[in-house]
Amino acid sequence: MISASHLTHFRSLASLNPPRLVIVVAWLIFVGLCLAIAILFVPWRQTAQGGGQVISLDPDDRPQQVSSLVEGRVDRFFVQDGQLVKAGDPIVKVVDLDPNFLERLAAEKAEVQAQIAAVEQARAVASIDVGRTGQLFSEGLAARRDYEQTQIKVADANAKLAEARAKLKQIEVRQMRQSAQIVTAPRGGRIQNLNAQAGGALISAGTVLATIAPEQIERAVELFVDGRDIPLVDRGRLVRLEFEGFPAFQFSGWPAFAVGIYDGQVRSVDPTPRTDGLYRVLVEPRPGKPAWPDRRFVRQGGKVLGWIQGDNVTVGYELWRQLNDFPLNFGQDQVAQKAQETSGKSSIEKKK
């Protein structure tokens, strides 16, 4: 340790001073450490982030596929891609490979109807024979075998009649299916995609010919969240949303500084995850907040980023939670307090 008395003998050492740059750097490091320690105690809003897309709440308002009801080939399309259609408008005409198929079905139907008429007449005659033979048998003028034979004829006629009617029903079903060769729109919307490859080609029943996407829908957002945080996500939880194509500036921990972010709330949570382990969270618009962008800007299927809001904690706690991969602190103290209150009430009721 050099004292002041020693410095009188070393005048050159006394004239030495630390460089100004070193002093500035030292002060910057000191101030940075102070700021870092102070930031650890700054409030931070916990969030569970997830990606997803815009969907329709009503399943009937989601894109629907128009399929062929019969096998055959596509004769012509009545619509084009992007065209607006109403429910019942013709979409495509499917024709059978056999142009005379409907005529042959009509001939088969007429033949079966004639068979039914003949069987009904034979049954009527057999029923008369049963009554006549039964009376003769009761008077002892006819044998039992003759009486039983007439009953067998009536039963045989009933069996043939049932078989013929079943065959007639099958023919009518085939006629009905073949008559549905004009495929119509199940509901109104815009033609999103036509299966042009089906034009002129052989198709089977169930082949998708077109897709219709309704436009006037009640929108919602489906987010997919990690299973670590999903047990604490419940109905009514606040959500912040960023829609694709809209400029936004998001602070997940400080939502008050976010720009271009829209509000929502949790509508429901799926009880089981997808194959990748993510749970679907359905989000609806939050009442009393600015409406979501217009439907022509945010369409069904558009990508969305969402942040499900949690509790306010310190930055230090949030860093510790992230490093340890712990779940969010969604009001766990309040949940535990409610559980205690519920258990206390139940114990009191049991005592009474």
C-alpha positions in Angstrom: 0.0 0.0 0.0 1.4 3.3 -1.1 0.8 6.1 1.3 0.8 9.9 0.7 4.2 10.3 2.2 5.7 7.8 -0.3 4.2 9.7 -3.2 6.3 12.7 -2.3 9.4 10.7 -3.3 7.8 9.4 -6.5 6.5 12.5 -8.3 6.0 10.7 -11.6 3.8 8.1 -10.0 1.7 10.8 -8.4 1.2 12.5 -11.8 -0.3 9.3 -13.3 -4.2 9.2 -13.6 -6.5 6.4 -15.0 -7.5 6.8 -18.6 -10.9 8.6 -19.1 -12.2 5.7 -21.2 -11.6 3.2 -18.5 -13.5 5.4 -16.0 -16.5 5.7 -18.5 -16.5 1.9 -19.1 -16.4 1.2 -15.4 -19.4 3.5 -14.8 -21.3 2.0 -17.7 -20.8 -1.5 -16.3 -21.9 -0.3 -12.9 -25.0 1.4 -14.2 -25.8 -1.7 -16.4 -25.6 -4.0 -13.4 -27.9 -1.7 -11.4 -30.4 -1.6 -14.2 -30.3 -5.4 -14.7 -30.9 -5.9 -11.0 -33.7 -3.3 -11.1 -35.3 -5.0 -14.1 -35.6 -8.3 -12.2 -38.2 -6.6 -10.0 -40.2 -5.0 -12.8 -43.8 -6.4 -13.2 -44.3 -8.9 -16.1 -47.5 -10.3 -17.6 -47.2 -14.1 -18.1 -48.5 -15.4 -21.4 -49.0 -18.8 -23.1 -48.2 -18.3 -26.8 -49.7 -20.3 -29.6 -50.3 -20.2 -33.3 -53.5 -21.0 -35.2 -55.9 -19.8 -37.8 -59.3 -18.1 -38.3 -62.2 -20.6 -38.4 -66.0 -20.4 -38.3 -68.0 -21.2 -35.2 -70.8 -22.8 -37.2 -69.6 -26.1 -38.9 -72.0 -25.4 -41.7 -70.1 -22.2 -42.5 -66.8 -24.0 -43.1 -65.6 -25.0 -46.6 -67.8 -27.8 -47.8 -67.0 -30.4 -50.5 -69.6 -31.2 -53.2 -69.4 -34.8 -54.2 -70.9 -37.0 -56.9 -73.8 -39.1 -55.8 -73.5 -41.6 -58.7 -70.8 -43.1 -60.8 -70.3 -42.0 -64.4 -68.5 -39.1 -66.1 -68.7 -35.4 -65.9 -70.6 -33.9 -68.8 -70.2 -30.2 -67.9 -69.6 -27.7 -65.1 -72.2 -24.9 -64.6 -69.9 -22.7 -62.5 -66.4 -21.3 -62.5 -63.8 -20.8 -59.8 -64.6 -17.8 -57.6 -68.2 -17.6 -58.7 -70.9 -16.9 -56.0 -73.7 -19.5 -55.8 -76.9 -19.9 -53.8 -78.2 -23.1 -52.2 -79.7 -25.3 -54.8 -77.8 -23.8 -57.8 -76.5 -26.4 -60.3 -72.8 -27.1 -60.0 -72.1 -30.0 -62.4 -73.9 -32.6 -64.5 -72.8 -36.2 -64.3 -74.0 -38.7 -66.9 -74.0 -42.5 -66.8 -71.7 -44.4 -69.1 -74.7 -46.3 -70.5 -77.0 -43.7 -72.1 -79.9 -46.1 -72.0 -79.5 -47.1 -68.4 -82.6 -45.2 -67.2 -84.7 -46.7 -69.9 -83.6 -50.2 -68.9 -84.4 -49.4 -65.3 -87.9 -48.3 -66.3 -88.4 -51.5 -68.2 -87.3 -53.6 -65.3 -89.6 -51.6 -63.0 -92.6 -52.3 -65.3 -91.8 -56.0 -65.4 -91.5 -56.2 -61.6 -94.8 -54.3 -61.2 -96.5 -56.8 -63.6 -95.1 -59.7 -61.5 -96.5 -58.1 -58.3 -99.9 -57.8 -59.9 -99.8 -61.4 -61.0 -98.7 -62.6 -57.6 -101.4 -60.5 -55.8 -104.0 -62.0 -58.1 -102.7 -65.6 -57.4 -102.7 -64.9 -53.7 -106.3 -63.7 -53.9 -107.4 -66.9 -55.7 -105.4 -69.0 -53.2 -107.1 -67.2 -50.3 -110.5 -68.0 -51.8 -109.4 -71.7 -52.1 -108.4 -71.7 -48.4 -111.8 -70.5 -47.3 -113.7 -73.0 -49.6 -111.5 -75.9 -48.7 -111.6 -75.1 -45.0 -115.4 -75.2 -45.1 -115.4 -78.5 -47.0 -112.9 -79.9 -44.5 -115.1 -78.9 -41.6 -118.1 -80.7 -43.2 -115.9 -83.8 -43.8 -116.1 -83.4 -47.6 -112.3 -82.6 -48.1 -109.1 -84.1 -46.9 -106.8 -82.4 -44.5 -104.0 -82.5 -47.0 -106.0 -80.5 -49.5 -106.7 -77.9 -46.9 -103.0 -77.7 -46.0 -102.0 -77.4 -49.6 -104.2 -74.4 -50.2 -102.6 -72.7 -47.1 -99.1 -73.5 -48.5 -100.1 -71.8 -51.8 -101.1 -68.6 -49.9 -97.8 -68.6 -47.9 -95.8 -69.1 -51.1 -97.6 -66.2 -52.8 -96.9 -64.0 -49.8 -93.2 -64.8 -50.0 -93.1 -64.1 -53.8 -94.9 -60.9 -53.2 -92.5 -59.7 -50.6 -89.5 -60.6 -52.8 -91.0 -58.7 -55.8 -91.7 -55.7 -53.7 -88.1 -55.6 -52.3 -86.8 -55.9 -55.9 -89.1 -53.0 -56.9 -87.8 -50.9 -54.0 -84.2 -51.5 -55.2 -85.0 -50.4 -58.7 -86.7 -47.2 -57.4 -83.6 -46.4 -55.3 -81.4 -46.9 -58.3 -83.7 -44.7 -60.4 -83.6 -42.0 -57.7 -79.8 -42.1 -57.5 -79.4 -41.9 -61.3 -81.9 -39.1 -61.5 -79.6 -37.1 -59.1 -77.2 -36.5 -62.0 -77.4 -32.7 -61.6 -75.2 -32.0 -58.5 -76.4 -28.8 -56.7 -74.8 -26.5 -54.1 -75.7 -27.6 -50.5 -75.5 -23.9 -49.4 -74.6 -20.5 -50.6 -71.0 -19.3 -50.9 -68.1 -18.9 -53.3 -66.7 -21.7 -55.5 -63.2 -22.2 -54.1 -62.0 -25.0 -56.2 -63.3 -27.1 -59.1 -62.0 -30.6 -59.8 -61.1 -30.0 -63.4 -59.4 -33.4 -63.6 -62.8 -35.0 -63.3 -64.0 -33.4 -66.5 -64.7 -36.1 -69.0 -63.1 -38.8 -66.9 -64.7 -41.8 -65.2 -65.7 -41.0 -61.6 -67.1 -43.0 -58.8 -69.8 -42.1 -56.3 -68.2 -39.9 -53.6 -65.7 -38.2 -55.9 -65.2 -34.6 -54.8 -66.1 -32.3 -57.7 -66.0 -28.8 -56.1 -65.4 -26.9 -52.8 -67.7 -24.1 -51.6 -66.5 -21.6 -49.0 -69.2 -19.5 -47.3 -68.4 -15.8 -46.8 -70.8 -14.5 -44.2 -69.6 -16.4 -41.2 -69.3 -15.9 -37.4 -65.5 -16.0 -36.9 -63.4 -17.5 -34.2 -59.7 -18.3 -33.8 -58.3 -21.7 -32.9 -54.9 -21.6 -31.2 -52.7 -24.6 -30.4 -51.0 -24.3 -27.0 -48.4 -26.5 -25.4 -49.8 -29.0 -22.9 -47.6 -27.6 -20.1 -49.8 -24.6 -19.8 -53.2 -25.9 -20.9 -54.3 -27.2 -17.5 -54.5 -23.6 -16.2 -56.3 -22.2 -19.3 -60.0 -21.9 -18.6 -63.1 -20.2 -20.2 -63.1 -16.4 -20.2 -59.3 -16.1 -20.0 -58.1 -12.9 -21.9 -56.2 -13.4 -25.2 -54.2 -11.0 -27.4 -54.3 -11.7 -31.1 -52.1 -10.8 -34.0 -53.6 -11.4 -37.5 -51.6 -12.3 -40.5 -51.1 -9.3 -42.9 -51.7 -6.6 -40.2 -48.6 -4.8 -38.9 -48.3 -5.2 -35.2 -45.8 -4.5 -32.4 -46.2 -6.9 -29.5 -44.8 -6.9 -25.9 -46.0 -10.2 -24.5 -45.0 -9.1 -21.0 -46.3 -5.6 -21.2 -49.5 -5.7 -23.2 -50.1 -1.9 -22.7 -47.3 -1.2 -25.1 -48.6 -3.5 -27.9 -49.7 -1.9 -31.2 -52.0 -3.5 -33.8 -53.1 -6.3 -31.4 -56.7 -7.3 -31.0 -58.6 -8.7 -28.0 -60.3 -12.0 -27.5 -61.3 -14.4 -24.8 -61.1 -18.2 -24.4 -64.4 -19.9 -25.5 -63.4 -23.5 -24.9 -60.5 -25.9 -24.6 -60.4 -29.3 -26.2 -60.2 -32.1 -23.6 -57.6 -34.1 -25.7 -54.5 -33.0 -27.6 -53.6 -33.5 -31.2 -51.0 -36.1 -32.3 -48.2 -33.5 -31.8 -49.3 -32.9 -28.1 -50.8 -29.5 -28.7 -54.2 -28.6 -27.3 -56.7 -26.6 -29.3 -58.0 -23.4 -27.6 -61.1 -21.8 -29.2 -61.0 -17.9 -29.0 -64.0 -15.6 -29.6 -64.1 -11.8 -29.9 -64.1 -10.0 -26.5 -67.2 -7.9 -25.9 -66.7 -4.2 -25.4 -63.3 -4.2 -27.3 -62.5 -3.0 -30.8 -63.9 -5.4 -33.4 -61.6 -7.7 -35.3 -60.6 -6.6 -38.9 -63.3 -6.8 -41.6 -64.0 -10.3 -43.1 -62.6 -9.3 -46.5 -59.2 -8.6 -44.8 -59.1 -11.5 -42.3 -60.6 -14.5 -44.1 -61.3 -18.0 -42.9 -58.0 -19.9 -42.7 -55.8 -16.9 -42.1 -52.9 -17.4 -39.8 -53.1 -15.9 -36.2 -50.6 -15.6 -33.3 -52.1 -15.5 -29.9 -51.0 -14.8 -26.3 -53.2 -16.1 -23.6 -52.9 -13.7 -20.6 -51.8 -15.0 -17.2 -50.8 -13.4 -13.9 -48.5 -10.4 -13.2 -45.1 -11.6 -11.9 -41.6 -10.1 -11.7 -39.2 -10.4 -14.6 -36.9 -12.4 -12.3 -39.6 -14.9 -11.5 -40.4 -15.3 -15.2 -36.7 -15.9 -16.1 -36.5 -18.5 -13.4 -39.7 -20.2 -14.6 -38.5 -20.2 -18.2 -35.1 -21.7 -17.2 -36.8 -24.5 -15.2 -39.6 -25.0 -17.8 -42.3 -24.5 -15.2 -46.0 -23.9 -16.2 -47.6 -20.4 -16.0 -48.8 -19.0 -12.7 -52.5 -18.6 -13.7 -53.9 -17.4 -10.4 -52.8 -20.6 -8.6 -53.0 -18.8 -5.2 -56.6 -17.9 -5.9 -57.4 -21.4 -7.1 -55.9 -22.9 -3.9 -57.9 -20.5 -1.8 -61.1 -21.4 -3.6 -60.4 -25.1 -3.1 -59.8 -24.5 0.6 -63.1 -22.6 0.9 -65.0 -25.3 -0.9 -63.5 -28.0 1.3 -64.3 -26.0 4.4 -68.0 -25.5 3.3 -68.4 -29.2 2.6 -66.9 -30.1 6.0 -69.3 -27.7 7.7 -72.3 -29.2 5.8 -71.3 -32.7 6.9 -71.1 -31.7 10.5 -74.6 -30.2 10.3 
